[in-house]
Amino acid sequence: MKMTKRPEETVTDDEESVADESAESDNESELDLAGSATESDEDDSEADEDETSDSKTKTKTRAEIIEEQIHNKYEQLKGTRLYVRFPQKLPLNDKEFETKVKSLHSLISKAAKPRQKHARFCLVEFKSKEDRNQALEDIKKSIESDDAFKGIFVSLPKTDSEEFVNELVARKQQSLEKKKTKNLLKRATKQVQRKETFTSSVVITNLPKSSSVAQVRKLFENAVDIQIKPGKGKFRDFSAATVTLPTTMDARNAIKLDLSIGGTKLNLRFNTQQKKQRSKKDLKRKAAGGQGPKLDKPKKAKRAAKAE
């Protein structure tokens, strides 16, 4: 019988990210990298308070620590793992799962069980790069010749690529920034309700296009929110950043600072649009509550009309 070569399968980034997060679930508490997106607000607040207090004593930011640890981790694992996808769902029982995965090759030293139920993929580890390469070659041959391996797909993990690791770093840093922004906004809202004061913001008009939110955060550690958009008009060669601070005094102090990113001295000014936007929102809120904006009544004009 003539054998036909199966078309090459591909691994999606999401699949491998999920498999890799499952493999590192034992280290979740260390970096909080594989945490669920549905964590409670109370937990977020406590974690953010710890970050704020730690930032005063540490020279490295949380984003820099995450970048360093992720790169170190995957540098150590590089060349020792394989990504495997099965045609059927993997067993839920730990022993059955380990038996099934390790039956692929005798050189497999560890199999990382996915946290997701009914997953069909996982990552397997080897003691050395030589063992990994030998197992990869043997498993591919078995897939072509052995019916027991039919439907199995095996490949090198994307985390062996420096580019993919950089994408993971950016994804984790972005997730951290969103989480921090959410907590700061919530905290600032509570302060507004208690003190009846409003937050204020400043605008950076000549931010280098390559700048990230994490870089701006280094300059404004107490910022409530940071938004970066493409520059307009004479500033189209730059990006524009709006930095919302807890108080107007913080905004005043920020304007006086001599700040720069990548050798570019930053131009800061007050966000004059903020007050206009609030005024419009106040009018809409009053209208929605059945109270329209108060207008001065032309009393004298009415009296003159009656006299005529």
LINCORBEL-V959814 format. One record per pair of residues at least 12 apart in sequence whose ideal C-beta (glycine too) atoms are under 10 Angstrom apart, sorted by sequence separation. I is the first residue (numbers start at 1). J is the second residue. If there is no record, write none. Layout:
# LINCORBEL-V959814
I&J / I&J
This chain:
# LINCORBEL-V959814
21&33 / 22&34 / 35&47 / 88&100 / 98&110 / 99&111 / 101&113 / 111&123 / 112&124 / 140&152 / 142&154 / 204&216 / 213&225 / 214&226 / 216&228 / 228&240 / 229&241 / 256&268 / 20&33 / 21&34 / 98&111 / 110&123 / 111&124 / 112&125 / 139&152 / 140&153 / 213&226 / 215&228 / 227&240 / 228&241 / 229&242 / 255&268 / 20&34 / 21&35 / 86&100 / 97&111 / 110&124 / 111&125 / 139&153 / 140&154 / 185&199 / 212&226 / 213&227 / 227&241 / 228&242 / 254&268 / 255&269 / 279&293 / 32&47 / 86&101 / 97&112 / 98&113 / 109&124 / 110&125 / 124&139 / 139&154 / 140&155 / 184&199 / 204&219 / 213&228 / 226&241 / 227&242 / 228&243 / 255&270 / 18&34 / 97&113 / 108&124 / 109&125 / 110&126 / 138&154 / 204&220 / 212&228 / 226&242 / 227&243 / 254&270 / 17&34 / 84&101 / 94&111 / 97&114 / 107&124 / 108&125 / 109&126 / 110&127 / 211&228 / 225&242 / 226&243 / 227&244 / 251&268 / 86&104 / 108&126 / 109&127 / 136&154 / 202&220 / 223&241 / 225&243 / 226&244 / 252&270 / 94&113 / 105&124 / 107&126 / 108&127 / 109&128 / 135&154 / 136&155 / 209&228 / 223&242 / 224&243 / 225&244 / 251&270 / 84&104 / 93&113 / 104&124 / 107&127 / 136&156 / 223&243 / 224&244 / 225&245 / 241&261 / 251&271 / 84&105 / 90&111 / 92&113 / 101&122 / 105&126 / 107&128 / 202&223 / 207&228 / 209&230 / 220&241 / 223&244 / 224&245 / 82&104 / 91&113 / 97&119 / 100&122 / 101&123 / 102&124 / 109&131 / 201&223 / 204&226 / 207&229 / 209&231 / 219&241 / 223&245 / 224&246 / 248&270 / 82&105 / 90&113 / 101&124 / 107&130 / 108&131 / 109&132 / 133&156 / 201&224 / 216&239 / 220&243 / 222&245 / 223&246 / 224&247 / 251&274 / 84&108 / 90&114 / 107&131 / 108&132 / 132&156 / 199&223 / 200&224 / 201&225 / 203&227 / 204&228 / 207&231 / 219&243 / 220&244 / 222&246 / 92&117 / 97&122 / 106&131 / 107&132 / 199&224 / 201&226 / 206&231 / 216&241 / 220&245 / 222&247 / 241&266 / 243&268 / 82&108 / 90&116 / 92&118 / 105&131 / 107&133 / 199&225 / 201&227 / 205&231 / 215&241 / 217&243 / 224&250 / 238&264 / 245&271 / 84&111 / 90&117 / 92&119 / 105&132 / 107&134 / 108&135 / 204&231 / 205&232 / 209&236 / 211&238 / 216&243 / 223&250 / 241&268 / 244&271 / 89&117 / 90&118 / 107&135 / 132&160 / 205&233 / 206&234 / 207&235 / 209&237 / 211&239 / 213&241 / 222&250 / 238&266 / 243&271 / 80&109 / 81&110 / 89&118 / 90&119 / 105&134 / 106&135 / 107&136 / 205&234 / 206&235 / 208&237 / 209&238 / 210&239 / 238&267 / 242&271 / 32&62 / 80&110 / 88&118 / 89&119 / 90&120 / 105&135 / 124&154 / 205&235 / 208&238 / 209&239 / 211&241 / 220&250 / 244&274 / 31&62 / 81&112 / 89&120 / 90&121 / 104&135 / 105&136 / 107&138 / 108&139 / 120&151 / 204&235 / 206&237 / 207&238 / 208&239 / 223&254 / 242&273 / 88&120 / 90&122 / 106&138 / 107&139 / 120&152 / 121&153 / 181&213 / 206&238 / 207&239 / 222&254 / 235&267 / 242&274 / 33&66 / 86&119 / 87&120 / 105&138 / 120&153 / 124&157 / 180&213 / 191&224 / 205&238 / 206&239 / 207&240 / 31&65 / 32&66 / 85&119 / 86&120 / 104&138 / 105&139 / 123&157 / 204&238 / 205&239 / 206&240 / 207&241 / 220&254 / 31&66 / 85&120 / 86&121 / 104&139 / 177&212 / 178&213 / 189&224 / 204&239 / 205&240 / 206&241 / 219&254 / 33&69 / 84&120 / 85&121 / 86&122 / 123&159 / 177&213 / 181&217 / 188&224 / 204&240 / 205&241 / 33&70 / 84&121 / 85&122 / 105&142 / 177&214 / 180&217 / 187&224 / 188&225 / 203&240 / 204&241 / 220&257 / 31&69 / 83&121 / 84&122 / 104&142 / 174&212 / 176&214 / 184&222 / 186&224 / 203&241 / 204&242 / 219&257 / 30&69 / 31&70 / 83&122 / 84&123 / 104&143 / 173&212 / 174&213 / 184&223 / 185&224 / 202&241 / 203&242 / 204&243 / 220&259 / 33&73 / 82&122 / 83&123 / 84&124 / 173&213 / 174&214 / 177&217 / 184&224 / 185&225 / 201&241 / 202&242 / 203&243 / 219&259 / 82&123 / 83&124 / 173&214 / 176&217 / 183&224 / 184&225 / 201&242 / 202&243 / 218&259 / 219&260 / 27&69 / 31&73 / 81&123 / 82&124 / 170&212 / 181&223 / 184&226 / 201&243 / 202&244 / 219&261 / 30&73 / 81&124 / 82&125 / 180&223 / 181&224 / 182&225 / 200&243 / 201&244 / 202&245 / 216&259 / 218&261 / 80&124 / 81&125 / 82&126 / 104&148 / 170&214 / 173&217 / 180&224 / 181&225 / 200&244 / 201&245 / 80&125 / 81&126 / 103&148 / 104&149 / 180&225 / 181&226 / 199&244 / 200&245 / 216&261 / 24&70 / 27&73 / 77&123 / 80&126 / 103&149 / 180&226 / 181&227 / 199&245 / 200&246 / 215&261 / 79&126 / 80&127 / 199&246 / 200&247 / 201&248 / 215&262 / 219&266 / 77&125 / 80&128 / 81&129 / 104&152 / 199&247 / 200&248 / 202&250 / 24&73 / 79&128 / 80&129 / 105&154 / 177&226 / 197&246 / 198&247 / 199&248 / 200&249 / 201&250 / 202&251 / 212&261 / 219&268 / 79&129 / 82&132 / 104&154 / 197&247 / 198&248 / 200&250 / 201&251 / 202&252 / 204&254 / 211&261 / 216&266 / 78&129 / 79&130 / 80&131 / 81&132 / 82&133 / 197&248 / 199&250 / 200&251 / 202&253 / 210&261 / 211&262 / 79&131 / 80&132 / 195&247 / 197&249 / 199&251 / 200&252 / 202&254 / 208&260 / 210&262 / 24&77 / 79&132 / 82&135 / 201&254 / 202&255 / 208&261 / 211&264 / 20&74 / 23&77 / 79&133 / 82&136 / 192&246 / 200&254 / 207&261 / 208&262 / 84&139 / 191&246 / 202&257 / 204&259 / 206&261 / 207&262 / 208&263 / 211&266 / 188&244 / 191&247 / 208&264 / 20&77 / 82&139 / 188&245 / 204&261 / 207&264 / 23&81 / 188&246 / 206&264 / 208&266 / 185&244 / 187&246 / 188&247 / 206&265 / 207&266 / 184&244 / 206&266 / 207&267 / 20&81 / 205&266 / 206&267 / 19&81 / 87&149 / 184&246 / 204&266 / 205&267 / 206&268 / 20&83 / 86&149 / 87&150 / 88&151 / 181&244 / 204&267 / 205&268 / 19&83 / 87&151 / 88&152 / 202&266 / 203&267 / 204&268 / 205&269 / 19&84 / 86&151 / 87&152 / 203&268 / 204&269 / 19&85 / 85&151 / 86&152 / 87&153 / 202&268 / 203&269 / 16&83 / 85&152 / 86&153 / 202&269 / 203&270 / 15&83 / 84&152 / 85&153 / 202&270 / 203&271 / 16&85 / 84&153 / 85&154 / 201&270 / 202&271 / 203&272 / 15&85 / 83&153 / 84&154 / 85&155 / 200&270 / 201&271 / 203&273 / 83&154 / 84&155 / 200&271 / 203&274 / 11&83 / 82&154 / 83&155 / 201&273 / 202&274 / 82&155 / 83&156 / 84&157 / 201&274 / 11&85 / 82&156 / 83&157 / 200&274 / 81&156 / 82&157 / 83&158 / 199&274 / 200&275 / 9&85 / 81&157 / 83&159 / 198&274 / 79&156 / 80&157 / 83&160 / 198&275 / 78&156 / 79&157 / 81&159 / 82&160 / 36&115 / 78&157 / 81&160 / 77&157 / 80&160 / 198&278 / 34&115 / 78&159 / 79&160 / 77&159 / 78&160 / 74&157 / 77&160 / 78&161 / 75&159 / 78&162 / 74&159 / 26&112 / 73&159 / 74&160 / 23&110 / 25&112 / 28&115 / 74&161 / 75&162 / 78&165 / 23&111 / 24&112 / 25&113 / 74&162 / 23&112 / 25&114 / 70&159 / 22&112 / 23&113 / 25&115 / 74&164 / 75&165 / 21&112 / 22&113 / 23&114 / 71&162 / 74&165 / 20&112 / 22&114 / 23&115 / 73&165 / 19&112 / 21&114 / 22&115 / 20&114 / 21&115 / 22&116 / 71&165 / 74&168 / 19&114 / 21&116 / 70&165 / 71&166 / 73&168 / 74&169 / 18&114 / 19&115 / 70&166 / 18&115 / 19&116 / 22&119 / 71&168 / 18&116 / 67&165 / 70&168 / 71&169 / 22&121 / 23&122 / 24&123 / 67&166 / 70&169 / 19&119 / 22&122 / 23&123 / 69&169 / 18&119 / 22&123 / 23&124 / 67&168 / 68&169 / 70&171 / 19&121 / 23&125 / 66&168 / 67&169 / 70&172 / 18&121 / 19&122 / 20&123 / 66&169 / 67&170 / 69&172 / 70&173 / 15&119 / 19&123 / 15&120 / 16&121 / 67&172 / 15&121 / 63&169 / 66&172 / 67&173 / 16&123 / 63&170 / 66&173 / 63&172 / 64&173 / 66&175 / 11&121 / 63&173 / 66&176 / 62&173 / 63&174 / 61&173 / 63&176 / 62&176 / 63&177 / 61&176 / 62&177 / 63&180 / 62&180 / 51&176 / 51&179 / 52&180 / 47&176 / 51&180 / 48&179 / 52&183 / 47&179 / 48&180 / 51&183 / 52&184 / 47&180 / 48&181 / 23&157 / 48&182 / 49&183 / 33&168 / 44&179 / 48&183 / 52&187 / 23&159 / 44&180 / 47&183 / 48&184 / 6&143 / 20&157 / 45&182 / 46&183 / 6&144 / 19&157 / 20&158 / 33&171 / 34&172 / 37&175 / 44&182 / 45&183 / 48&186 / 49&187 / 5&144 / 16&155 / 19&158 / 20&159 / 33&172 / 44&183 / 45&184 / 48&187 / 19&159 / 32&172 / 35&175 / 39&179 / 3&144 / 16&157 / 17&158 / 31&172 / 37&178 / 41&182 / 45&186 / 3&145 / 11&153 / 16&158 / 17&159 / 33&175 / 37&179 / 41&183 / 44&186 / 45&187 / 10&153 / 15&158 / 16&159 / 32&175 / 33&176 / 6&150 / 9&153 / 11&155 / 20&164 / 32&176 / 35&179 / 6&151 / 8&153 / 9&154 / 10&155 / 11&156 / 13&158 / 31&176 / 41&186 / 9&155 / 11&157 / 12&158 / 6&153 / 8&155 / 11&158 / 17&164 / 21&168 / 32&179 / 67&214 / 16&164 / 20&168 / 66&214 / 63&212 / 17&167 / 63&213 / 64&214 / 13&164 / 17&168 / 63&214 / 16&168 / 62&214 / 63&215 / 61&214 / 13&167 / 17&171 / 61&215 / 63&217 / 64&218 / 13&168 / 62&217 / 63&218 / 61&217 / 61&218 / 13&171 / 61&221 / 55&217 / 55&218 / 56&221 / 55&221 / 55&222 / 52&221 / 51&221 / 52&222
